[in-house]
Amino acid sequence: MPSTAPSFDPEELMTSLEDEFGGREAERRVVARQARDLADSGKVERDRGQPLTVEEVVRQMRDAPDDSTIPERWNWWLGSLEAAYGGYREFQVTRIPNGD
């Protein structure tokens, strides 16, 4: 049964990522796109019992090593989800578009 939680807002995530980590717009955009796809899949909610939120993404990404880029932080978290549950590789960032 689908969640009644509000839908995941990638624009809100982009703003939160910029506020928290800085980085390039292209990096924030690709992570926000992957996060939206992950939220839309419902996988996090099925595996962890809660829908994916902007706050949860940022909180989890804070735990990555301090010198990590935004995509590295995202992939670091997704790697831990992959180890715990499996099925998260498809949501990892593998390429950043050139330019902002």
Secondary structure, DSSP 8 states (H G I E B T S, - for coil): ----S----HHHHHHHHHHHH---HHHHHHHHHHHHHHHHHTHHHHHHSS---HHHHHHHHHTS-TT--HHHHHHHHHHHHHHHHS--GGGS-----S--
